[in-house]
Amino acid sequence: MRHDSAREAPRLPRIDMSSIRPIKSICVYCGSGFGDDPVFAENAAVLGRSMAEEGINLVYGGGNVGLMGTVAQSVLDHGGYVTGIIPDFLKSREKLLDDVQETIVVPDMHTRKRLMFEKADAFVALPGGIGTLEELVEQMTWSQLGQHTKPILMLSTKGFWKPLLTLIAHMREQGFIRPGLELNYLVAERVEEVIPMLENAARRVGIVSNEDEIETRF
């Protein structure tokens, strides 16, 4: 269809981007234990409820134990959707939640982490152990190398992640985190801040990922 250049060009309908939800799923990394303070489990339950109420799907490690089971059960209890991804060798150690809508059993940890990455629009690290730390740092590394812009957030309940933040600052001071290779992450002190912070970051930066490049490099 041709338009006379003297005429006003047809106007496209304006879309209110603020009404579009940029985060449809969150991958939550957290401990398979509860920790020593009940507030860790309380916050995991609050996060799960908030995700369900906001219509945000949970992607997680598939088990029913510790904070991992708490956040998943909370999402389910409040009508949310859960995807659990678990390697075959962990099925007997971390029993699956029966009510999870989607359970994916994979052959190894590498496949598990890749699928969790692909199915999530953002990442949240609750308190946890070495496995939680490793998953968090891996996403920070991929982001640092420009392979995705998905928001990464640490929920630092009772200052849990402060030692890691101190280490990151030390690395920067010693010249191992250089200009142009900065780390992109968010830190929330309160669980109520998690979803708003993730959505604000996603709207500001946009969500871009290159799964093929990640698979090639890592």
trRosetta pair geometry for C-beta under 8 A, 3 or more apart (Angstrom, degrees):
i j d omega theta_ij theta_ji phi_ij phi_ji
3 7 6.1 -118 177 68 90 115
3 9 6.3 78 139 -116 160 65
3 10 7.2 -129 -102 -13 145 92
4 7 4.3 80 73 0 97 106
8 11 7.9 -12 144 -39 110 92
15 20 7.4 26 159 -38 111 126
16 19 4.5 53 102 4 109 112
16 20 7.6 164 100 -18 63 84
17 20 5.5 -53 -157 26 48 114
17 203 7.1 130 141 -145 109 105
18 203 7.5 40 -110 -138 57 149
21 24 6.5 107 113 -75 109 70
21 54 7.8 156 -137 166 141 97
21 55 7.4 84 94 81 178 114
21 56 7.9 -139 168 -79 135 91
21 199 7.1 -62 -152 -127 68 122
22 121 7.0 175 141 167 69 139
22 199 5.8 139 47 -145 101 71
22 202 3.7 173 117 122 138 127
22 203 5.5 -159 -19 -63 147 68
22 207 6.5 155 176 -17 104 118
23 26 6.5 28 177 -63 118 91
23 56 5.9 5 123 -122 96 124
23 121 4.8 178 -135 98 61 131
23 122 5.2 -19 -126 -4 119 128
23 151 7.7 -49 -87 36 122 123
23 195 7.3 -159 76 -153 148 79
23 198 5.4 49 -69 127 158 115
23 199 5.3 -104 6 -87 118 77
23 202 5.5 174 -52 -8 89 162
24 55 7.9 -44 -140 125 66 88
24 56 6.4 -175 -171 -128 24 67
24 57 6.4 18 146 17 71 100
24 121 5.6 100 39 -16 68 143
25 56 6.4 162 -97 -176 27 74
25 57 4.1 -25 -107 68 90 100
25 58 7.3 -164 -156 -63 79 8
25 59 5.5 58 166 -21 115 108
25 83 7.7 5 -151 20 134 124
25 119 6.1 -75 124 148 156 75
25 120 5.2 -123 113 -122 100 49
25 121 5.3 118 55 4 69 92
25 122 7.8 171 95 30 50 72
26 51 6.3 -114 35 -118 125 128
26 56 5.7 34 -5 155 103 123
26 57 7.5 169 23 83 60 52
26 58 6.4 -27 68 -113 81 54
26 59 6.9 -164 95 28 33 84
26 120 6.1 44 -158 -150 19 103
26 121 6.9 -53 -76 57 51 80
26 122 5.0 -29 -114 73 81 93
26 123 7.2 156 -166 -95 73 19
26 124 5.7 20 173 -2 121 111
26 198 7.0 -8 -102 -170 120 171
27 59 4.3 -40 -94 81 74 108
27 60 6.9 155 -155 -79 60 48
27 116 4.9 97 -132 173 137 96
27 117 7.2 -36 -31 -86 165 34
27 119 7.2 111 -71 82 106 85
27 120 3.5 -55 -25 -82 103 157
27 122 7.3 -168 27 92 73 43
27 123 5.0 -21 69 -108 99 73
27 124 7.3 172 87 26 50 67
28 47 7.2 127 -112 128 142 138
28 58 6.2 -27 5 -152 116 97
28 59 7.4 152 13 72 66 56
28 60 5.1 -18 59 -94 90 104
28 68 7.9 163 107 -122 105 62
28 71 5.5 -99 111 125 161 161
28 123 7.9 159 -88 -159 28 53
28 124 5.0 -19 -111 69 72 100
28 125 7.9 156 -162 -90 55 25
28 126 6.5 22 -175 -8 101 108
29 61 7.8 74 -121 -36 56 112
29 123 6.7 20 -6 -173 107 99
29 124 7.1 -172 28 91 71 48
29 125 4.7 -18 70 -109 109 72
29 126 7.0 -173 90 28 54 69
29 128 6.4 -106 143 16 81 156
29 131 8.0 -155 -167 124 103 78
29 132 4.8 136 151 -143 102 76
29 135 4.5 -176 -120 92 141 134
29 136 5.7 -155 77 -57 156 83
30 44 6.4 117 -177 -109 168 121
30 60 7.8 -25 28 -142 97 117
30 66 7.3 -170 124 125 95 108
30 67 4.0 -98 146 105 127 123
30 68 5.5 178 78 -69 95 65
30 71 6.5 110 29 -6 152 137
30 125 7.2 155 -74 -163 63 47
30 126 3.7 7 -102 59 113 112
30 127 6.7 43 -146 67 86 46
30 128 4.8 -179 -166 -62 36 120
30 132 5.9 33 -123 -108 15 131
31 34 7.3 -160 98 -56 123 12
31 35 6.3 114 53 -43 159 92
31 40 7.7 0 36 164 127 139
31 66 5.0 -109 116 166 78 140
31 67 4.8 73 57 22 78 116
31 68 7.0 -130 91 -27 34 89
31 126 7.2 -100 6 101 78 98
31 127 6.0 -26 -12 115 119 71
31 128 3.5 -177 -57 -121 72 70
31 129 5.5 89 -117 -8 98 81
31 132 5.9 -54 -66 -33 60 138
32 61 7.8 -77 -76 87 99 146
32 63 6.0 14 -124 81 105 154
32 65 5.0 36 -173 95 83 110
32 66 4.2 139 169 18 26 144
32 67 7.7 -91 -75 38 14 73
32 68 5.5 -13 -98 8 59 130
32 94 6.1 -84 -137 -103 130 121
32 128 7.7 66 -3 -144 55 103
32 129 7.7 -51 29 21 81 118
32 131 7.5 28 -8 52 107 143
33 65 7.5 -14 -79 145 37 102
33 66 4.4 -27 -23 -109 6 125
33 67 7.4 12 82 -4 36 86
33 129 7.2 61 25 -29 112 119
34 38 7.9 -4 162 -110 118 46
34 40 6.4 142 175 84 60 120
34 41 5.3 -11 -150 -57 100 117
34 66 5.4 -148 -53 -137 55 67
34 67 6.4 136 -114 -48 46 74
34 70 7.6 92 -110 -33 88 137
35 40 4.2 61 50 16 138 164
35 41 7.7 -166 45 -34 97 81
35 67 7.3 30 -4 -45 104 118
35 127 5.6 22 -65 118 150 137
37 40 5.5 106 78 -15 83 96
37 157 8.0 -171 89 133 131 117
37 158 6.4 20 80 0 168 162
38 41 5.9 -57 -164 41 55 105
38 42 6.0 58 141 -25 79 107
39 42 5.1 -53 -142 39 39 119
39 43 6.1 39 159 -20 70 103
39 157 6.0 180 124 177 108 125
39 158 6.4 108 82 -33 141 120
40 43 6.2 -58 -152 36 25 106
40 44 6.6 26 150 -20 61 107
40 67 6.1 -76 148 -86 102 124
40 126 7.1 114 -165 167 87 110
40 127 5.1 -70 -131 49 120 134
40 157 6.0 151 -99 95 64 153
40 160 7.9 86 -101 -71 106 146
41 44 5.4 -51 -147 34 36 115
41 45 6.4 36 154 -19 66 103
41 67 6.2 -136 -97 -99 62 75
41 70 5.1 -144 -150 -118 84 166
42 45 5.9 -58 -154 35 30 109
42 46 6.5 28 150 -18 65 107
43 46 5.5 -51 -144 37 36 112
43 47 6.3 39 155 -21 67 103
43 126 7.0 166 105 -136 112 116
43 155 6.6 171 153 150 136 140
43 157 5.3 -141 2 -91 166 140
43 191 4.4 -175 -152 -63 92 136
44 47 5.9 -53 -149 35 29 111
44 48 6.5 30 152 -18 62 106
44 67 4.5 -163 -81 -157 155 88
44 70 4.2 71 108 100 131 121
44 71 4.3 -95 -179 -61 93 87
44 74 7.0 162 129 2 72 142
44 126 5.8 55 -89 -146 92 166
45 48 5.7 -54 -149 36 32 112
45 49 6.4 32 154 -18 65 105
45 70 5.5 -75 -62 168 79 102
45 71 7.1 -131 -76 -93 33 47
45 73 7.9 -33 -112 80 85 92
45 74 4.3 167 -145 -85 60 142
46 49 5.8 -55 -148 37 32 111
46 50 6.2 32 154 -20 66 107
46 74 7.6 -51 -13 -176 15 157
46 191 4.8 90 93 116 126 151
46 192 7.6 -58 153 -63 130 68
47 50 5.7 -56 -147 37 31 111
47 51 6.4 33 155 -21 65 105
47 71 5.8 -22 81 -128 108 108
47 74 7.4 94 71 89 60 146
47 124 7.2 -172 -164 127 145 158
47 126 7.3 -136 12 -76 160 125
47 155 7.3 -82 -75 -66 141 165
47 191 5.4 -111 -62 -163 86 115
47 194 6.1 8 -120 44 104 161
48 51 5.8 -53 -149 33 30 112
48 52 6.5 27 156 -16 64 106
48 58 6.9 -3 -126 -71 81 147
48 70 7.2 -153 -16 132 142 65
48 71 4.3 172 -62 -163 111 56
48 72 6.8 -109 -118 -33 134 9
48 73 7.1 34 165 70 168 48
48 74 2.8 109 86 86 137 112
48 75 4.2 -103 -165 -43 94 69
48 77 7.7 64 127 37 123 98
48 78 7.1 144 131 22 83 121
48 80 7.2 -153 178 38 75 147
49 52 5.9 -59 -151 38 31 109
49 53 6.2 27 155 -17 67 110
49 74 5.2 -75 -43 169 72 109
49 75 7.6 -138 -65 -84 29 41
49 77 7.6 -40 -91 78 84 102
49 78 4.8 114 -131 -34 67 159
50 53 5.8 -58 -144 40 30 109
50 54 6.1 16 160 -8 66 114
50 191 7.4 175 -5 147 146 99
50 192 7.5 176 -92 -117 150 53
50 194 7.3 119 91 62 151 113
50 195 5.8 -147 144 -20 123 136
51 54 6.0 -68 -145 46 26 102
51 56 4.4 -93 -157 75 78 102
51 57 7.6 -67 166 73 114 3
51 58 5.8 82 129 -62 156 93
51 75 5.6 -31 81 -107 118 103
51 80 5.8 58 109 -127 90 160
51 195 7.2 179 -85 -81 62 124
52 55 7.7 37 -179 -70 30 27
52 56 7.7 -86 -56 52 21 67
52 74 7.4 -146 -9 133 127 71
52 75 4.9 160 -58 -149 106 58
52 76 7.8 -132 -89 -24 138 13
52 77 7.8 -136 -17 69 170 58
52 78 3.7 133 89 94 151 107
52 79 5.5 123 179 65 119 64
52 80 2.9 -110 -106 -43 87 114
53 78 6.2 -49 -49 157 77 134
53 80 7.9 -54 -18 -64 39 110
54 195 5.9 154 -13 -159 171 158
55 80 7.7 -177 -121 -118 26 86
56 80 7.5 -14 70 -142 51 125
56 195 7.0 -167 -4 -124 158 119
57 80 6.9 162 -114 175 44 97
57 81 4.5 -38 -115 83 94 103
57 82 7.2 176 -167 -85 78 26
57 83 6.6 40 162 -4 119 101
58 71 6.8 170 -141 137 146 101
58 72 6.2 -175 116 -109 150 65
58 75 4.6 -99 -10 -73 138 169
58 80 6.5 71 -7 133 103 129
58 81 7.2 178 26 94 71 53
58 82 4.7 -13 67 -115 107 74
58 83 6.9 -173 95 31 58 65
59 83 4.9 -13 -109 69 70 108
59 85 7.0 11 -172 -2 88 113
59 116 5.4 148 146 -145 119 72
59 119 4.8 149 -104 101 146 114
59 120 4.7 -120 43 -71 143 97
60 68 6.0 158 166 -157 126 86
60 71 6.7 157 -87 88 156 117
60 72 5.6 -126 54 -72 149 108
60 82 7.1 -34 25 -161 107 98
60 83 7.5 143 23 82 60 59
60 84 6.0 -27 74 -109 79 68
60 85 7.6 172 88 27 31 77
60 116 7.8 57 -113 -127 12 116
61 68 5.5 -48 52 -145 110 137
61 84 7.0 -1 102 -155 26 79
61 85 6.6 -65 -133 69 32 69
61 86 6.2 78 164 -90 63 79
61 94 7.3 -23 126 137 108 160
61 112 7.3 43 -132 175 75 129
61 116 7.6 -8 -80 -88 60 141
62 84 3.4 111 -110 170 62 101
62 85 5.5 -128 -49 61 114 22
62 86 3.0 -119 81 -45 158 107
62 90 7.5 110 79 99 122 122
62 94 6.8 97 95 114 85 121
62 96 6.1 -42 169 -111 88 87
62 100 7.7 33 -138 -118 60 178
62 103 6.4 94 -137 -142 103 89
62 104 7.7 -114 -90 55 127 63
63 66 7.6 32 104 36 124 93
63 68 5.1 47 68 110 97 137
63 69 6.0 -71 118 -61 74 90
63 84 7.5 165 -9 -158 31 126
63 86 6.5 117 -51 -103 71 132
63 90 7.0 -79 -70 147 114 116
63 93 7.9 -44 -114 102 131 73
63 94 2.9 -57 -110 169 129 116
63 95 6.7 80 -152 55 76 36
63 96 7.0 -87 -117 -92 36 42
63 97 7.8 88 147 -25 23 85
64 68 7.7 -117 -98 103 4 93
64 69 4.0 65 -179 -116 39 122
64 72 7.3 -101 -109 71 56 133
64 73 7.4 72 -145 -53 82 109
64 94 7.0 154 26 174 58 70
64 95 5.1 -39 31 86 117 81
64 96 6.4 83 -29 158 105 11
64 97 4.6 139 -89 -66 102 76
65 68 6.3 26 73 59 58 107
65 69 5.0 110 10 -20 11 128
65 94 5.4 -110 17 -133 116 80
65 95 7.3 97 -38 36 96 76
66 69 6.0 112 52 17 44 94
66 70 7.0 -81 129 -6 38 101
67 70 5.2 -55 -145 36 37 118
67 71 6.2 33 162 -18 71 102
67 126 5.5 -148 156 106 147 140
67 127 6.9 149 -45 71 164 80
67 128 6.8 -117 49 -82 136 90
68 71 6.7 -56 -149 34 22 101
68 72 6.6 14 156 -10 58 114
68 94 7.4 -11 90 -160 147 130
69 72 5.8 -64 -147 43 32 109
69 73 5.9 29 160 -19 70 111
69 97 6.6 151 -137 -65 84 113
70 73 6.1 -58 -143 38 24 106
70 74 6.3 24 158 -20 61 110
71 74 5.7 -56 -149 36 30 114
71 75 6.6 34 153 -21 64 102
71 126 7.2 -174 -52 -14 140 154
72 75 5.8 -52 -153 31 33 111
72 76 6.5 27 152 -14 65 108
72 82 5.3 83 -152 -141 89 147
72 84 6.8 34 -128 -79 146 110
72 97 5.6 -166 124 -9 131 157
72 100 6.7 -23 180 -89 124 108
73 76 5.6 -57 -149 41 34 111
73 77 6.0 38 153 -25 69 107
73 97 6.5 -160 -76 -124 79 142
74 77 5.6 -49 -140 34 31 113
74 78 6.5 8 164 -1 62 110
75 78 6.5 -79 -155 48 24 94
75 80 3.8 -82 -178 73 83 131
75 81 7.4 -68 157 54 119 24
75 82 5.2 126 95 -69 134 106
76 79 7.9 74 -175 -46 29 12
76 80 6.5 -87 -69 60 28 78
76 82 5.9 -43 -62 -11 92 133
76 97 7.1 -160 -23 152 155 142
76 99 5.0 102 -163 105 146 125
76 100 7.1 -88 -78 -85 131 52
81 101 5.4 -44 -149 29 78 147
81 102 7.7 33 176 6 94 106
82 97 7.4 -9 108 75 153 138
82 100 4.7 -88 95 -135 116 84
82 101 5.9 133 53 21 65 86
82 102 7.2 -167 101 41 52 75
83 100 7.5 113 -116 179 16 110
83 101 7.3 -49 -75 72 57 88
83 102 4.4 -19 -112 80 77 115
83 103 7.8 174 -160 -81 51 30
83 104 7.0 15 -178 -2 95 108
83 119 5.9 -92 89 155 157 154
84 96 6.5 143 109 -142 155 95
84 97 6.8 157 -48 36 154 98
84 100 4.8 -15 -3 -169 120 162
84 102 7.1 168 26 95 63 61
84 103 4.8 -11 67 -114 103 74
84 104 7.1 -179 92 27 53 67
85 103 7.9 171 -80 -160 34 48
85 104 4.7 -11 -111 67 76 106
85 106 6.3 20 -176 -8 92 120
85 112 5.1 151 135 -147 107 78
85 115 5.1 179 -135 93 154 124
85 116 5.5 -145 50 -64 144 86
85 119 7.7 159 -39 25 136 144
86 90 5.4 -121 -177 79 100 114
86 91 6.2 117 124 -80 128 70
86 94 6.6 -150 -138 84 134 117
86 96 6.8 -138 17 -87 154 98
86 103 7.3 -21 19 -166 106 93
86 104 7.5 147 24 81 59 57
86 105 6.0 -27 74 -111 80 63
86 106 7.3 167 85 25 29 81
86 112 6.8 29 -125 -118 14 127
87 90 5.1 79 65 9 82 105
87 91 8.0 -123 99 -33 46 78
87 105 7.5 79 -158 -166 16 65
87 106 5.5 -54 -100 76 60 81
87 107 6.8 -9 -146 120 88 17
87 108 5.7 26 -128 -141 127 12
87 109 5.7 -48 -47 -67 147 53
87 111 7.4 119 -97 61 92 99
87 112 5.2 -77 -50 -44 88 132
88 91 6.0 -31 -163 -13 40 116
88 105 5.6 72 -82 175 72 107
88 106 7.2 -128 -26 82 78 33
88 107 6.1 -5 0 -121 118 39
89 93 7.9 14 138 6 64 117
90 93 5.2 -72 -155 52 59 107
90 94 5.0 -2 162 27 101 108
91 94 7.3 -72 -122 62 16 69
91 95 7.5 51 175 -111 55 41
91 96 6.8 -19 -145 -33 81 103
91 105 6.7 6 -73 -124 125 120
92 95 7.6 5 -155 -77 24 71
96 100 6.7 -94 175 22 97 132
96 103 5.8 35 -156 -129 139 147
97 100 4.7 100 82 -32 100 103
100 103 5.3 91 96 -60 126 95
104 115 6.3 -121 104 151 152 159
106 111 4.0 -160 174 105 133 121
106 112 5.0 -176 57 -66 139 71
106 115 6.5 -167 -64 2 147 141
107 111 5.9 70 48 17 75 148
108 111 5.3 97 60 11 74 100
108 112 7.1 -130 105 -6 41 92
109 112 5.3 -55 -149 35 37 117
109 113 6.3 31 158 -17 70 105
110 113 6.1 -57 -149 37 28 105
110 114 6.4 27 154 -18 63 109
111 114 5.7 -56 -146 37 31 112
111 115 6.3 27 159 -16 66 108
112 115 6.2 -63 -151 38 25 105
112 116 6.3 25 154 -19 64 109
113 116 5.6 -53 -145 36 32 114
113 117 6.4 36 154 -21 64 105
113 135 6.6 -154 -121 -121 110 92
113 138 6.8 -13 -173 106 141 159
114 117 5.7 -56 -154 34 31 113
114 118 6.4 26 153 -18 66 107
114 211 7.5 92 -168 -157 94 104
114 214 7.6 161 -125 113 91 121
114 215 6.9 53 -130 -90 134 92
115 118 5.6 -54 -143 37 34 110
115 119 6.1 20 163 -10 68 112
116 119 6.3 -65 -142 43 25 101
116 120 6.1 11 164 -13 63 121
116 135 8.0 -25 96 -153 152 125
117 120 6.4 -75 -144 38 22 103
117 139 7.3 -180 -107 -100 103 97
117 142 7.8 23 -135 53 141 173
117 148 7.7 -158 -173 -31 109 164
117 209 7.6 165 158 -158 98 145
117 211 7.2 149 112 -111 114 95
117 214 7.3 -115 129 122 158 166
118 209 7.9 174 -114 123 53 151
118 211 5.7 37 -96 -104 99 141
120 123 6.2 77 134 -72 146 72
120 150 6.8 89 113 -174 90 152
121 150 6.1 -170 173 -135 38 108
121 202 6.9 28 156 -114 110 144
121 207 5.7 -35 -157 -128 88 161
122 150 5.5 -166 -96 176 43 93
122 151 4.4 -6 -129 63 106 92
122 152 7.4 -168 -167 -74 71 34
122 153 7.1 18 168 4 112 105
122 198 4.6 64 -169 -160 166 126
122 201 7.9 111 -118 75 125 120
122 202 6.7 -82 -69 -63 119 121
122 207 8.0 -90 -61 -106 76 125
123 136 7.4 160 145 -118 128 63
123 139 5.1 -25 30 179 172 172
123 150 6.4 82 -9 124 93 115
123 151 7.2 -164 34 100 66 55
123 152 4.8 -5 66 -116 110 71
123 153 7.0 169 92 27 59 65
124 153 5.1 -17 -110 71 72 98
124 154 7.8 148 -161 -97 56 20
124 155 6.2 31 -176 -21 103 107
124 194 6.0 33 -120 -161 138 125
124 198 7.4 -61 -67 -70 102 136
125 128 7.1 -105 -171 21 85 116
125 132 6.0 121 -154 173 98 101
125 135 7.4 165 -102 89 106 97
125 136 4.2 19 -83 -92 148 126
125 152 7.7 24 -11 -179 104 86
125 153 7.2 -168 23 96 72 49
125 154 4.9 -23 64 -111 107 68
125 155 6.9 -166 85 21 52 73
125 161 7.4 96 101 -86 118 134
126 132 7.4 -85 70 -148 61 143
126 155 5.3 -10 -104 55 61 120
126 157 7.3 18 -156 -2 78 123
127 132 7.5 74 149 112 27 168
127 155 7.7 -82 -24 88 67 91
127 157 5.9 -76 -30 48 115 113
127 160 4.5 -99 -92 -156 103 163
127 161 8.0 -137 -90 -49 68 80
128 131 6.7 -79 150 72 123 79
128 132 2.7 99 86 -19 135 156
128 133 7.0 -158 90 -29 94 66
129 132 5.8 108 49 17 41 100
129 133 7.1 -79 131 -3 33 100
130 133 5.5 -56 -147 39 33 114
130 134 6.1 34 156 -23 68 106
131 134 5.7 -52 -146 34 30 111
131 135 6.5 27 157 -16 63 106
132 135 6.0 -58 -150 37 30 108
132 136 6.3 29 154 -18 65 110
133 136 5.8 -59 -148 38 29 112
133 137 6.1 21 160 -14 67 110
133 164 7.3 -165 -130 -94 104 135
134 137 6.1 -58 -143 40 27 105
134 138 6.3 32 156 -25 63 107
135 138 5.8 -53 -149 31 29 114
135 139 6.8 25 156 -14 62 103
136 139 6.2 -63 -158 36 30 105
136 140 6.5 27 150 -16 66 109
136 152 7.3 121 -156 -173 75 118
136 154 7.0 55 -149 -88 140 97
137 140 5.3 -53 -147 39 38 115
137 141 6.2 43 152 -24 68 103
138 141 5.6 -53 -150 33 31 113
138 142 6.5 30 154 -17 65 103
139 142 5.7 -49 -145 36 35 110
139 143 6.3 34 155 -16 65 107
139 148 8.0 -57 -159 65 80 128
139 150 7.6 -73 -167 79 115 110
139 152 5.3 159 122 -105 121 131
140 143 5.8 -58 -149 40 30 111
140 144 6.1 36 152 -26 65 107
140 152 6.0 -172 -79 123 72 169
140 183 5.4 7 -172 -149 110 111
140 184 7.6 179 -140 56 72 57
140 185 6.0 -20 -108 -61 108 121
141 144 5.5 -51 -145 33 31 115
141 145 6.4 17 159 -7 64 108
142 145 6.1 -66 -150 45 28 102
142 147 4.4 -76 -177 62 84 124
142 148 5.7 21 131 22 111 102
142 214 5.9 14 -136 -116 124 116
142 218 7.4 -57 -89 -26 101 153
143 146 7.7 53 179 -65 32 18
143 147 7.0 -92 -77 53 26 75
143 148 5.8 -62 -91 71 70 77
143 149 7.0 104 -136 -104 94 32
143 150 7.3 -114 -88 52 112 68
143 152 6.3 -118 -21 -12 156 132
143 183 7.4 76 90 -153 112 60
143 184 5.1 -112 147 51 131 107
143 185 7.9 134 75 -62 154 75
144 181 5.7 46 180 -174 102 76
144 182 7.3 -153 -128 90 87 29
144 183 5.6 -33 -84 -100 110 62
144 184 7.3 -179 -76 10 59 82
145 181 7.9 13 -81 -137 52 93
145 217 7.5 -161 132 135 153 163
147 209 7.1 29 145 -152 69 63
147 210 5.3 -109 -159 54 70 99
147 213 5.7 -155 -129 97 100 115
147 214 5.0 106 177 -74 143 92
147 217 7.4 -129 -84 41 141 142
148 207 7.8 -2 -176 -168 91 68
148 208 6.4 -172 -146 95 51 59
148 209 3.9 10 -113 -109 106 79
148 210 6.8 -150 -68 20 71 66
148 214 7.5 1 -30 -59 108 131
149 184 7.7 -27 -142 102 63 161
149 205 5.1 -151 170 140 124 120
149 206 6.1 39 96 87 145 68
149 207 6.0 -160 82 -129 91 33
149 208 4.7 48 17 39 112 84
149 209 7.4 -130 26 -63 62 62
150 202 7.8 3 -142 -101 51 96
150 207 5.5 45 -92 -140 68 96
150 209 6.3 14 -31 -69 109 113
151 186 6.3 4 -174 -1 104 126
151 197 7.7 168 176 127 146 78
151 198 4.8 167 90 -142 148 72
151 201 4.1 104 -99 95 129 137
151 202 5.6 -84 -19 -57 120 81
151 205 7.6 141 -69 45 85 131
151 207 8.0 -67 -10 -94 77 94
152 184 6.8 109 34 105 107 76
152 185 4.7 -55 92 -116 104 80
152 186 6.8 161 87 20 50 78
153 185 6.9 152 -95 -174 31 75
153 186 4.1 -27 -105 73 84 105
153 187 7.1 169 -158 -83 70 22
153 188 5.9 25 180 -6 118 106
153 194 6.2 143 121 -144 152 79
153 197 6.1 113 -110 102 141 124
153 198 5.9 -87 -21 -74 140 93
154 161 4.4 46 161 -61 139 174
154 164 7.5 -161 -124 76 162 136
154 165 7.9 -156 68 -59 157 104
154 185 6.5 33 -9 166 99 122
154 186 7.2 -177 24 90 64 54
154 187 5.1 -14 64 -112 98 72
154 188 7.3 -177 88 28 49 68
155 160 7.9 28 106 46 62 125
155 161 7.9 128 79 -13 30 128
155 188 5.2 -24 -111 70 65 103
155 191 6.2 36 -150 -98 135 68
155 194 6.0 -21 -84 -87 113 118
156 159 5.8 10 160 -127 105 23
156 160 5.3 -162 -155 46 57 75
156 161 4.1 -97 -103 32 97 100
156 162 6.5 95 -163 -43 132 71
156 165 7.8 -11 -97 -24 145 131
156 187 5.5 12 -12 -168 125 100
156 188 6.9 167 20 76 77 44
156 189 5.9 -36 70 -102 95 55
157 160 5.3 25 61 -11 68 120
157 189 7.9 121 -93 -168 34 47
157 191 7.5 17 -83 -55 105 93
159 162 4.4 -9 -178 -17 91 128
161 164 5.0 -50 -169 42 75 115
161 165 5.9 78 132 -25 86 100
161 187 6.7 -149 82 -130 135 109
162 165 5.5 -56 -144 39 36 112
162 166 6.2 41 155 -23 68 102
163 166 5.5 -51 -148 34 33 115
163 167 6.5 35 152 -20 64 102
164 167 5.5 -51 -150 34 35 113
164 168 6.4 37 151 -20 66 102
165 168 5.6 -48 -147 35 34 113
165 169 6.5 37 152 -19 63 103
165 187 6.9 18 -85 -86 137 151
166 169 5.7 -54 -151 36 32 112
166 170 6.4 36 149 -21 64 105
167 170 5.4 -52 -150 35 34 115
167 171 6.5 38 151 -21 66 101
168 171 5.6 -49 -150 33 34 114
168 172 6.5 34 151 -19 63 104
168 177 6.9 29 -171 -25 74 158
168 183 6.4 -75 -157 33 129 153
169 172 5.6 -54 -152 35 34 113
169 173 6.3 33 152 -19 67 106
170 173 5.7 -54 -145 37 32 111
170 174 6.2 19 159 -9 65 112
171 174 6.0 -66 -145 45 26 103
171 176 4.5 -78 -170 70 84 111
171 177 4.9 72 120 -15 103 105
172 175 7.9 56 176 -58 29 18
172 176 7.4 -90 -73 58 24 67
172 177 4.3 -45 -89 61 70 114
175 178 6.5 26 -172 -83 62 88
177 181 6.3 -141 -162 101 58 95
177 182 6.7 74 165 -116 105 45
177 183 6.4 -45 -148 -18 137 99
178 181 5.1 48 61 37 76 111
179 182 7.1 2 -132 -46 38 96
186 197 5.2 154 171 154 150 126
186 198 7.3 -154 47 -78 156 59
186 201 6.2 -109 -51 -55 137 148
188 191 7.3 103 128 -97 129 23
188 193 4.1 -180 -145 87 116 116
188 194 5.2 -136 36 -79 171 63
188 197 5.7 -156 -73 10 114 155
189 193 7.0 51 46 21 60 146
190 193 4.9 96 70 -6 84 105
191 194 5.8 -24 -166 -14 49 118
192 196 8.0 16 147 9 65 115
193 196 6.1 -78 -159 53 46 104
193 197 5.3 41 156 -25 85 118
194 197 6.2 -71 -153 37 20 107
194 198 6.4 14 159 -15 62 110
195 198 5.8 -56 -145 37 32 110
195 199 6.2 26 161 -15 67 109
196 199 5.9 -60 -143 40 29 107
196 200 6.1 30 160 -20 66 108
197 200 5.9 -54 -145 36 28 110
197 201 6.4 28 157 -17 63 108
198 201 5.9 -60 -151 37 29 110
198 202 6.3 26 154 -19 66 109
199 202 5.6 -53 -143 37 33 111
199 203 6.3 32 157 -18 66 105
200 203 5.9 -56 -148 37 29 109
200 204 6.2 26 155 -19 64 112
201 204 5.7 -60 -145 38 29 110
201 205 6.0 -9 170 12 68 114
202 205 6.7 -69 -130 53 22 86
202 206 7.1 54 -178 -117 56 12
202 207 5.6 -4 -146 -49 97 102
203 206 8.0 19 -163 -66 15 48
209 214 7.8 -25 180 -19 92 131
210 213 4.0 13 130 24 119 119
210 214 6.3 144 96 -20 71 86
211 214 5.6 -57 -149 37 35 113
211 215 6.3 36 155 -21 68 104
212 215 5.7 -53 -150 34 32 111
212 216 6.5 32 152 -19 64 106
213 216 5.6 -54 -149 35 33 113
213 217 6.2 17 159 -8 67 112
214 217 6.2 -66 -141 44 27 100
214 218 5.6 -27 178 28 67 116
215 218 7.1 -76 -120 57 16 76
